[in-house]
Amino acid sequence: MKEAVHIGAHPQAEPDLEEFVGRVALGDEDAFARVYDAVVSQVLGVVRAVLRDQAQSEEVTQEVLVEVWRTAPRYRPDRGTAINWILTLAHRRAVDRVRSADAAIARDHKAALLDRMPEYDQVAEHVEARLEREHVRRCLRTLTEIQRQAITLAYYRGLTYREVAEALALPLGTVKTRLRDGLIRMRDCLGVTA
C-alpha cells in the first residue's frame, strides 16, 4: 500500500471539532479561534444559500459564530457532530432573518394600507351626515315659503328674530309664529320626539 505524499509543510490532522467545541464551552479563546477558522466558510455558505445577500450573509455568519461561543456548553456530542450542530444553528439563524424581513415588509405594507384608508367611523359619520342633510332638505321643501325663509335665515345664516323680520319685511310677531310653526312641522317630518 502506498503512502500519501505531501508536498510542502507537514500534513496537519483535521482539527477535532468536537474537542475544540468542548474547550470553547470552558471559555478557551484559542479553541474558539480554531473552531472559527474551521467552520466560517461552511457557515457562510449555508447562510448565503438562504439569504442570497452577501452583506446580510456575513452579518448572520458573525451572529452564528457568536452564538457558538455563547452556547457551546449546550452542545451534545451524543446528538450529532459539532459541524452539524453549528450548521443547524446557521440555517436556523438565516431562516429567522428571512422571516423577520418578511414580517417587517408585511407590517410596513399593512401600515401603508391603513394610512391610506380613512377610519371606519369617519366614513360612517360622513355618510350619516349626508343622509341627515338630505332628510332636512326634503323636510324644508314641505314648509311654506315664509316658514322656509325664516328658518333658513335664523338657523343657517344665524340672524336674530328681529333681523329675520327686517330681512323679510314682516312684523316680528309674524316671524316668530312662522318660525315656531315651521319648526313644529320640521320636527314632525324628521320624526324627532320631544
N, C-alpha and C positions, 0 to 999 in steps of 0.2 A: 504494500500500500504506500502511495506517495504522500509525502507531507506537503502541506500548503506552503508556498514560497511567498514571503512578504518582502516587498522592496521598501527601503527607507527605514523608518523608525520601527522599533519593536512593536509587534502586534499588541493592541490593548484589548483586554477582555471587555465584553459588553458590560456596562455597569449593571449591577444587580439592583434594579429599580425598587423592588420590594424592600431591600435592606436600606436603601437611601431614604425611602419614604418613612420607614420606621425611625431613622435617625432624625428626619425632619420633624417628626412628631415630638421628638425630645428637644426641639429648638436648635438643631445643628444647621447653621447657616451654610457651611461648606457643602453639606449633603444637599441642601436645597439648591445651591448653585449647580450641582451636578444633575439633579433632577430637572431643573430648568433647562439646562443645555441639552439634555437627552430627549425632552418631550416638546419643546417650544415649537418646532416646525410641524410636528404632527397635530398639536393643539390648534395652531393657526390654520392648518389645512382643513380640519373638521369645522372650525368656526367659519372660515371663508366659504366653505361649501353651503352653509346655511344662510349666511348674511349677504354674501356676494358684494360686499363693500369693504375695500381694503382698510380704510381708516377705522371703521367700526370693528372690523375683524381683529385688528391689532389691539384695540381698546379692550374688547371682550377677552382676548387671549391673556392680556395682563391681569384682568379680573379673575380669570380662571386660575392662573398661577398663584395669585394672592390667596385665592380660596384653598388651593392645595396646601399652601403654607399654614393657613389657619385651621384647616380641617384634617390635616394629616393624622391626628390621633384617632379619627373615626375610620380610617382605612382598615378594612378587614381582609387580610390575605386569603382567608378561607372562602371568601365570596367572589374572588376573581383576582386577576393580575392588576398590578399597580397601573400599568398603561391603560388598561380597560377602564379602571376607576377614573383616571384623570380624563380620558377622552369622553367618558359619560358625563362628567362634570362640564366639559367643554360644550358638548352637544346641548345639554340642558340649558346652559347659560346663553348660548346662541339662540335657541328657540325662545327662551324668555325674552330676549332682546327684540326678536321679531314680533312676538305677541304684544309686548309693551308698545312698540312703534305702531302696530296696527290699532291698538286700543287708543293711543293718542290721536291718530288720524280720525278714528271713528268719533271720539269726543269732540274734536275740532269741527268735524263735519256737522255733527248734531248741534253744536253751539251756533254754528253759522246759520243753520236752518232755523233755529229758534230765534235768532236775532232778526231774521227776515220776516218771520211770521208775527203778526200782531197777536197780542194776548186774546184769548177767547172772550174774556169779559169785555174788552174794548169793542170787539166785533158785535157782540150781543147788545151792548149798550147803544152802539151806533144804529143798529137795525131797529131796536126798540124805540129810540128817539125819533127815527124817521117815520115809523108807523104811527106814533103818537101825534107827530106834527100833521100827518095826512088826515088822521081822525079829527083833529082840531079844525083843520081847513074845511072838511066836509060839514062839520057842525056849524062853522061860521057861515057857510052858504045857506043854512036853513033860517038864519036870522033876517029880520027886516033890514033895509039899507041903513037906517039911522042906528039901530042896535049894533050892527056890524061896524059902522064907522066909529061909534062911541067906544066900543070895546077895543078896536084897533088903536085908536088914539090914546086911550087910557093905559092899556096893558102892553102894547107893543112899542109905542113911542114914549111912554112914561109921562104923559100930560096929566095935570090935575083935573078934577071935575070942572073947575072954573075955566081952565084953558081949553078943555074939550067943548064946553058950552060956547066959548068965544069962537073957536075954530069952526063949529057947525052953525053958528049964529042962531042958537037956540037958548031958551031960558034954562037956568041952572037946574031947576026942579025937573024939567022935562028930560034933561041929560041924565040925571040921577035915576029917574024912573026907567028910561030906556036901558041904561047900564044894568040896573037890577033885573029887569025882565029878560034882557039878553043873557045875563049870567045864569039865570034860572034855567033858561032853555038850553044853554051850553052844558050845564050840569046834567040835565036830563038826557041830552043827546050823548054825552060822554059816558053816561052810566055811573056817575060819581054819587056815592051815598054820603049823606051828611055826617 
